[in-house]
Amino acid sequence: MVLSLAYFPPLSWFAAAARDFTLSADRVIPSVVTIEACENYQKQSYRNRCLISTANGVEALSVPVVHEGGTFKLPIRSIRVDYSVPWVQRSQRAISSAYDSSAFFEYYRDELFAILDSRPETLWELDMAIIDFFVRKTGIAVQLRPSEVYERHPEEDLRDVIHPKRPNGILAQLGLEKPYFQVFSGKYGFRSDLSVMDLLFNEGPDSIMYLKSF
């Protein structure tokens, strides 16, 4: 399975990554997932944006990148994050406002915000640190490895299937299209396939049971 890089990935990304993870009384078999590391950067994708549920509805958070020398022709691992604008502070305020009243936000806040505060130089470093955080906190077993070459048509290519501008049906295919508690569900109803942070902050240790049917 090949997935694209993602910033605070949506649930469909994590559910796909956990698909082959199996757990028994005496054995854990992790999923093995390739993260596309050899493509050129693509704008308006989950590579530098995510969706969260707020008091005003679904909101997109994004990471500005440094535009230089034909940014969209540069390898994804070469894309630098633009810290000349205060997006870190804005994102932290937006996340806190959205999830401060959720059941588990306070347990994860400091460690997660420390990743943003560390200001990784590249988008690759930032996204991979965030992905690693959520893999650990949700408890899914996944071996992530960067691609070594660009394959035009690899097996199980989900690189552009999971995209913020079109539904992908992955949760339905995996039998995981089900509601969980959301802070603003009383106002807007349940919102599916938001960032994995929405699940973790609301469900905490039970997040694994949403992402994986054992």
C-alpha positions in Angstrom: 0.0 0.0 0.0 1.3 3.4 -1.0 0.0 6.6 0.8 0.9 10.2 0.3 2.4 12.3 3.0 -0.2 14.0 5.1 -0.5 16.7 7.7 -2.7 15.5 10.6 -4.0 12.8 8.3 -7.7 12.1 7.9 -9.3 9.0 9.5 -9.4 7.3 6.1 -5.6 7.6 5.8 -5.1 6.0 9.3 -7.8 3.3 8.7 -6.1 2.3 5.4 -2.7 2.3 7.1 -4.0 0.0 9.9 -5.9 -2.4 7.5 -3.4 -5.2 7.6 -2.6 -4.8 11.3 -3.7 -8.0 13.2 -3.6 -8.7 16.9 -4.0 -11.9 18.8 -3.3 -13.1 22.3 0.3 -13.8 21.6 1.2 -12.0 18.4 1.0 -8.6 16.7 1.4 -8.3 13.0 1.8 -4.7 11.9 0.7 -3.2 8.6 3.5 -2.3 6.2 2.9 1.0 4.5 5.0 2.9 2.0 4.9 6.7 2.2 5.5 8.4 -1.1 8.8 10.3 -0.8 9.9 10.6 -4.4 7.0 12.6 -5.9 6.9 16.3 -6.6 5.0 18.5 -4.2 1.3 18.9 -4.8 -0.7 21.8 -3.6 -4.3 21.7 -2.3 -3.9 18.2 -0.9 -3.7 16.7 2.6 0.1 17.0 2.3 0.0 20.3 4.0 -3.6 20.6 5.3 -6.2 19.0 7.5 -9.8 19.3 8.5 -11.1 19.8 12.0 -14.5 20.3 13.6 -15.0 23.7 15.2 -17.8 25.8 16.7 -18.2 27.3 13.2 -18.3 24.0 11.3 -15.5 22.2 9.5 -12.3 24.3 9.3 -9.2 23.6 7.2 -5.8 24.2 8.8 -2.8 24.5 6.5 1.0 24.7 6.6 2.5 27.4 4.4 5.5 26.3 2.4 8.4 28.3 1.0 8.0 29.0 -2.7 11.3 28.7 -4.4 12.7 27.7 -7.7 9.5 26.1 -9.1 8.1 24.8 -5.8 5.7 22.4 -7.5 8.6 20.7 -9.4 10.6 20.0 -6.2 10.6 16.6 -4.5 8.3 16.4 -1.5 11.2 15.9 0.9 12.8 19.2 -0.2 9.8 21.4 0.5 10.6 23.8 3.4 8.0 25.1 5.9 7.4 28.8 5.9 7.7 30.1 9.5 7.8 33.8 8.4 4.0 33.9 9.2 2.7 32.9 12.6 0.8 29.8 11.4 2.0 27.6 14.3 0.4 29.9 16.9 -2.8 30.3 14.8 -3.1 26.5 14.4 -2.6 25.9 18.1 -5.2 28.4 19.0 -7.7 26.9 16.5 -7.0 23.4 17.8 -7.4 24.5 21.4 -10.6 26.3 20.7 -12.0 23.3 18.9 -11.0 20.6 21.3 -10.4 22.2 24.7 -13.7 20.7 26.0 -13.1 17.2 24.5 -12.5 14.4 26.9 -8.8 13.7 26.1 -7.3 16.9 24.6 -5.5 17.8 27.8 -3.7 14.5 27.9 -2.1 14.9 24.4 -1.9 18.7 24.0 1.6 19.4 25.3 3.4 16.6 23.5 1.6 17.3 20.2 2.2 21.1 20.4 5.8 20.5 21.2 6.2 19.0 17.7 4.8 22.2 16.1 6.9 24.3 18.4 10.1 22.5 17.4 9.7 23.9 13.9 11.0 21.1 11.7 12.6 22.6 8.6 10.8 20.5 6.0 7.2 19.5 5.5 8.4 15.9 5.3 10.0 16.1 8.8 6.9 17.9 10.2 4.3 15.5 8.8 6.3 12.4 9.7 6.7 13.5 13.3 3.0 14.1 13.5 2.1 10.8 11.9 4.5 9.0 14.3 2.8 10.7 17.3 -0.7 9.6 16.2 0.5 6.0 15.4 1.8 5.8 18.9 -1.2 7.3 20.6 -3.9 5.5 18.8 -2.0 2.2 19.4 -2.2 0.8 15.8 0.8 -1.2 14.7 2.2 0.1 11.4 5.6 0.0 9.9 6.1 3.2 7.8 8.8 3.3 5.2 9.6 6.0 2.6 9.5 5.0 -1.1 13.0 4.8 -2.7 11.9 5.4 -6.3 8.8 6.9 -7.9 6.5 4.3 -9.3 3.8 5.5 -11.7 1.4 2.6 -11.0 2.3 0.7 -7.8 0.0 -1.9 -6.3 -2.6 -0.5 -3.9 -2.0 3.1 -4.9 -3.9 5.4 -2.5 -1.7 8.5 -3.1 -4.4 10.6 -4.7 -7.4 8.6 -3.6 -7.4 10.3 -0.2 -7.9 13.9 -1.1 -9.7 16.8 0.7 -11.8 17.7 -2.4 -13.3 14.3 -3.1 -14.8 11.4 -1.0 -12.9 8.2 -1.1 -15.2 5.5 0.4 -12.3 3.9 2.3 -14.1 3.9 5.7 -17.1 2.3 4.2 -15.1 -0.3 2.4 -13.4 -1.2 5.7 -16.7 -1.3 7.6 -15.6 1.7 9.7 -18.2 4.3 8.6 -19.6 4.8 12.1 -20.1 7.8 14.4 -18.2 8.5 17.5 -18.7 11.4 20.0 -17.8 14.8 18.6 -17.8 18.1 20.6 -20.1 19.9 18.1 -22.2 17.0 16.9 -25.3 18.4 18.6 -25.0 21.5 16.4 -23.8 20.1 13.1 -24.4 16.3 13.4 -21.6 13.8 12.9 -18.8 14.8 10.5 -17.0 11.9 8.9 -13.3 11.6 7.9 -11.9 14.6 9.8 -8.3 14.7 11.0 -7.3 11.8 13.2 -6.8 14.4 16.0 -10.6 14.7 16.1 -10.9 11.0 16.9 -8.0 10.9 19.4 -9.1 14.0 21.4 -12.7 12.7 21.7 -12.1 8.9 22.1 -8.6 8.7 23.6 -7.4 5.1 24.1 -10.5 3.8 22.5 -9.5 5.3 19.1 -7.9 2.0 18.1 -11.3 0.3 18.2 -12.7 2.8 15.7 -9.7 2.5 13.3 -9.6 -1.3 13.4 -12.3 -3.9 13.7 -10.7 -6.9 15.4 
